[in-house]
């Protein structure tokens, strides 16, 4: 139901405008992948992100055949109540990174 909401449409338009502005200038830049810390932004100070916004970003990346990477170091393996944030976002990543999560951070 949220994917049919006005907010989702607004997020998609906003993200698409930013994407086009980044790739459309004179420097001939192309986005090669999208790396997302799903739902919980650990590197930015443990802030929660609207999953609908992240889903809109993932959907736009998919429409452009750009790989999506989930960095689930802070959020994966039941740290926020689900095994993987793909359950919340209802989207599968092309790559998922768990890193220190698997060893409790004791092995570099």
C-alpha positions as a Markdown table, in Angstrom:
| # | Residue | x | y | z |
|---|---|---|---|---|
| 1 | Unk | 0.0 | 0.0 | 0.0 |
| 2 | Unk | 2.9 | 2.4 | 0.8 |
| 3 | Unk | 4.3 | 1.9 | -2.7 |
| 4 | Unk | 1.1 | 3.4 | -4.1 |
| 5 | Unk | 1.2 | 6.4 | -1.9 |
| 6 | Unk | 1.8 | 10.1 | -2.8 |
| 7 | Unk | 4.9 | 10.1 | -0.6 |
| 8 | Unk | 6.5 | 7.2 | -2.6 |
| 9 | Unk | 5.8 | 9.1 | -5.8 |
| 10 | Unk | 7.3 | 12.3 | -4.2 |
| 11 | Unk | 10.4 | 10.4 | -3.1 |
| 12 | Unk | 10.8 | 8.9 | -6.6 |
| 13 | Unk | 10.6 | 12.3 | -8.3 |
| 14 | Unk | 13.1 | 13.8 | -5.8 |
| 15 | Unk | 15.6 | 10.9 | -6.3 |
| 16 | Unk | 15.2 | 10.9 | -10.0 |
| 17 | Unk | 15.8 | 14.7 | -10.2 |
| 18 | Unk | 19.0 | 14.3 | -8.1 |
| 19 | Unk | 20.2 | 11.3 | -10.2 |
| 20 | Unk | 19.6 | 13.2 | -13.4 |
| 21 | Unk | 21.4 | 16.3 | -12.1 |
| 22 | Unk | 24.4 | 14.2 | -11.1 |
| 23 | Unk | 24.7 | 12.3 | -14.3 |
| 24 | Unk | 23.5 | 15.1 | -16.6 |
| 25 | Unk | 26.1 | 17.7 | -16.1 |
| 26 | Unk | 29.1 | 18.2 | -18.3 |
| 27 | Unk | 31.4 | 15.8 | -16.5 |
| 28 | Unk | 29.9 | 12.7 | -18.0 |
| 29 | Unk | 29.5 | 11.0 | -14.7 |
| 30 | Unk | 27.6 | 7.7 | -14.3 |
| 31 | Unk | 26.4 | 6.1 | -11.1 |
| 32 | Unk | 28.0 | 2.6 | -11.0 |
| 33 | Unk | 26.3 | 1.2 | -7.9 |
| 34 | Unk | 24.1 | 2.3 | -5.0 |
| 35 | Unk | 25.3 | 1.4 | -1.5 |
| 36 | Unk | 22.7 | 1.6 | 1.2 |
| 37 | Unk | 22.8 | 1.2 | 4.9 |
| 38 | Unk | 19.2 | -0.1 | 5.1 |
| 39 | Unk | 16.8 | 1.4 | 7.6 |
| 40 | Unk | 19.5 | 2.3 | 10.2 |
| 41 | Unk | 22.3 | 4.7 | 9.2 |
| 42 | Unk | 25.1 | 3.5 | 11.5 |
| 43 | Unk | 27.9 | 5.6 | 10.0 |
| 44 | Unk | 25.8 | 8.7 | 10.3 |
| 45 | Unk | 25.1 | 8.5 | 14.0 |
| 46 | Unk | 22.6 | 5.6 | 14.3 |
| 47 | Unk | 19.7 | 7.4 | 12.6 |
| 48 | Unk | 16.7 | 5.7 | 11.2 |
| 49 | Unk | 15.9 | 6.3 | 7.6 |
| 50 | Unk | 12.4 | 6.0 | 6.1 |
| 51 | Unk | 12.3 | 2.6 | 4.4 |
| 52 | Unk | 10.0 | 4.0 | 1.8 |
| 53 | Unk | 12.6 | 6.5 | 0.6 |
| 54 | Unk | 15.2 | 3.7 | 0.4 |
| 55 | Unk | 12.8 | 1.5 | -1.5 |
| 56 | Unk | 12.2 | 4.4 | -4.0 |
| 57 | Unk | 16.0 | 4.7 | -4.4 |
| 58 | Unk | 16.4 | 0.9 | -4.9 |
| 59 | Unk | 13.6 | 0.9 | -7.5 |
| 60 | Unk | 15.2 | 3.7 | -9.5 |
| 61 | Unk | 18.5 | 2.0 | -9.4 |
| 62 | Unk | 16.9 | -1.2 | -10.7 |
| 63 | Unk | 15.2 | 0.6 | -13.5 |
| 64 | Unk | 18.6 | 1.8 | -14.6 |
| 65 | Unk | 20.3 | -1.6 | -14.2 |
| 66 | Unk | 22.5 | -0.2 | -11.4 |
| 67 | Unk | 23.6 | -2.8 | -8.8 |
| 68 | Unk | 22.3 | -2.3 | -5.2 |
| 69 | Unk | 24.5 | -3.1 | -2.2 |
| 70 | Unk | 23.2 | -3.4 | 1.3 |
| 71 | Unk | 25.7 | -2.6 | 4.1 |
| 72 | Unk | 24.0 | -4.4 | 7.0 |
| 73 | Unk | 26.9 | -4.1 | 9.5 |
| 74 | Unk | 24.7 | -2.1 | 11.9 |
| 75 | Unk | 21.3 | -3.5 | 11.0 |
| 76 | Unk | 21.6 | -7.2 | 9.9 |
| 77 | Unk | 21.2 | -10.5 | 11.7 |
| 78 | Unk | 18.3 | -9.4 | 14.0 |
| 79 | Unk | 19.9 | -6.2 | 15.3 |
| 80 | Unk | 16.7 | -4.3 | 14.4 |
| 81 | Unk | 14.4 | -7.3 | 14.7 |
| 82 | Unk | 14.7 | -9.0 | 11.3 |
| 83 | Unk | 17.4 | -11.3 | 9.8 |
| 84 | Unk | 18.0 | -8.9 | 6.9 |
| 85 | Unk | 16.5 | -5.4 | 6.1 |
| 86 | Unk | 15.4 | -6.9 | 2.8 |
| 87 | Unk | 12.4 | -8.1 | 4.8 |
| 88 | Unk | 11.5 | -4.5 | 5.7 |
| 89 | Unk | 12.3 | -3.0 | 2.3 |
| 90 | Unk | 10.8 | -5.8 | 0.4 |
| 91 | Unk | 13.7 | -5.7 | -2.0 |
| 92 | Unk | 16.7 | -7.9 | -2.4 |
| 93 | Unk | 20.2 | -6.5 | -2.8 |
| 94 | Unk | 22.6 | -7.6 | -5.5 |
| 95 | Unk | 25.3 | -7.8 | -2.7 |
| 96 | Unk | 24.9 | -7.7 | 1.0 |
| 97 | Unk | 27.8 | -6.9 | 3.4 |
| 98 | Unk | 27.8 | -8.0 | 7.0 |
| 99 | Unk | 31.5 | -7.7 | 7.9 |
| 100 | Unk | 32.2 | -7.4 | 11.6 |
| 101 | Unk | 28.6 | -8.4 | 12.4 |
| 102 | Unk | 29.5 | -12.0 | 12.0 |
| 103 | Unk | 32.4 | -12.0 | 14.5 |
| 104 | Unk | 31.1 | -9.4 | 17.0 |
| 105 | Unk | 33.7 | -7.0 | 15.8 |
| 106 | Unk | 36.6 | -8.9 | 17.5 |
| 107 | Unk | 38.3 | -10.0 | 14.3 |
| 108 | Unk | 39.4 | -7.3 | 11.9 |
